[in-house]
């Protein structure tokens, strides 16, 4: 989920959980997201303005999901006036564990599914976007019968995340090449490699 929202406004996202296995205990958690992974540290203080509208569901509180049933959840994002205007990268983890009263052929199985939240809180809606190519390497010897592989590294120098879209064109006396940028999300202050081949 990608959201640009003003302080004082609200947006609601619907989730549907379907249990195709045995009866299970589901525990939703909100944790920081860092592009290549997430942090499940107990020291993280979650934002109070990211919550479920369901009266019996909250982060850190488990609920029961019967076998073969579906549960609808409503997530509300409503930063109050005065909320710091910046990016908030979060991950919702839904972890399932077997219900202790159910007999199964498995033992102690725990599974998790995740939903990424990329939230930009801004009053103006004009977050600065800026990128810098920090590395661009081509092979010294180019075989005209083989694709030209490029190693491109891009750093996000702006105030919010962005997606890489487009291509880079090269022209020279011996060859011409176009590199399609791989579509990736680059978070604020993050550097990512965009490996590509000539199109």
N, C-alpha and C positions, 0 to 999 in steps of 0.2 A: 504494500500500500504506500503510495506516494501522495503526500498532502502538503499544500502550501496554505497556511491558515493565519488569519489575523487574531490577535488577542481579543477575547470577548466573543469570538464566534465558536460554532460547534459543528462537527461533522460526525456521522455515524457510519460504521462499517459493519456489514453482516457477515457472520461466519456460520458454517454448517459443519458439525461434527457427526460423522457416521461411524457406528461401531459394527464392523463386519466380523468381529471375532467374539470372544467370550466376554461376559460382563466385566467391566473394568472401572477402576477409580481414575478419574481424570483430574490433573492438577495444572492449571494455567499459571504461567510465570511471565513476568516482564523483566528482560535483562538487556544490558547494553549490547549494541551491535557494532562491530569494528571492521566491516568489509570482508575480511577473510575468516571471521569467526565471531564468537560471542563470549561474554564474561558472565559466569554464574555466581560470582562472588556475593556473599550474603551482606557485604557492606554497601551494596548499591541501594540508594534511596530512590524508589520509583516516583515518577511524577503523579501527583494526585489527580491531575486533569486527564489522565489516560485510564479509563475504567470501563467496566461492563455495566450495561443498563439492567441486566438480569439481576433480580433481587437476591438470588441464591448463588451467584457466581462472582468471585473476586480473585484477584491475583494472590496466589499462595494458599487459596482455600480449595480443597478437593470436592468433587461431586461425583455421583454415581451415574454410569451410563450402561444401561441394560443391553444385552446382546441383541443385535439386529435393529437397534433404534437409532434415531437421529435427533440431534439437539441443535437448536438455533440459538446463536449468541449474538448480542449487539454490543459492539465496542464504540464508546464515545470518546472523542478527542475534543476537549474544550478548554484551551488555555485561557486563563483569566487575564483581565487587564493588568499590565505590569509584569507579565511573564517575560523573561529575557528573550529578546529576538535573536534567534540562532537556530542551528540545525539540531535535531534530536534523532539519533539513530538507535532504534530499539528493535527487539525481537520478542515476539510472543511465542513461548514454548508451551505446547500442550503435551504433557507427559502422562502416559497411561501405565497403570500397574494392575495386575490381576486382583480381582476382589478376593479377599481371604476366605470367603465362605463358598467359593466356587471350586469344584474339583475339575482339574484339567490335566492333560498329559504333559504340560510344560511346567517349568518351575522358575519362579522369580523373574519372569520376563517383564522388561520395562522398555517402552518405545516412546519416541518423541517426534512430533511434527512441529514445524516452525513457520511463522509468518513475519516477514520483515516490515518494519515501519520506518519510513523515511519522512520525517516531519520537519518542515521549515516554518517557524513562527516568525511572521513579519507583518508589520503594520502597512508598509508601503507596497509590498509585493514586488520590489525591485532589488532583490538580492544580487550582489555583484558576482558575475561568473567570469572566471579567467583561468586559462590553462597554459602550461609551458611544456614544450617537448624537451625533456631532459636527456634523452638518448635516442639517436637514430643511426642504426648501423646497417650497412649493406655489405654483402660479400665482395672482396677485392677482385675476384675473378667471377665473371658472370657468364654462365652457359646459356646461350640463346635458345637452346632446346629444352631447358628446364625452368620451372617457375622460380622467380627471384624472391627469396625469403627475406623479409625485413624484421628487424628487432626495434620496435618503437616503444619508448617509455614516456608517459605523460603524467605531469603532476598538477593537481588541482590547487590553484593559487587564489581561488575566489572565496566567497563567504558561504557557499552552499554546494551541494552535490550537483553533478551533471552526468549526462550520458554521452558517450562518444558516438558520433554519427558522421558518416561521410567517407571521404577518401583523400589520399595524398598522391599528387601527380608529380612524376619526375621526368624531365626531358634532358637529353644530352646528345652528343654527336654519334654515340654508338648504340644507344638504346633508349627506349621510353618505357615507363612503367607506371601503373596506378595501383596503390595499395588501399584496399578496403579496410577501414578501421573496424575492429571487432567491437560490437555493441556491448559496452560495459558501463556499470555505474562506478564513478570515482567520487569518493566522499571528500569532504573538506580536508585539506592538508595531506591527502593520500596520493601515493604514486603507484601507478599500475603499468604493467607491460602489456602492450597490444601487439601480439605476434600476428603477422599477416603474410600473405603471399601475393604476388603480382596478379592482378585480375586481367 
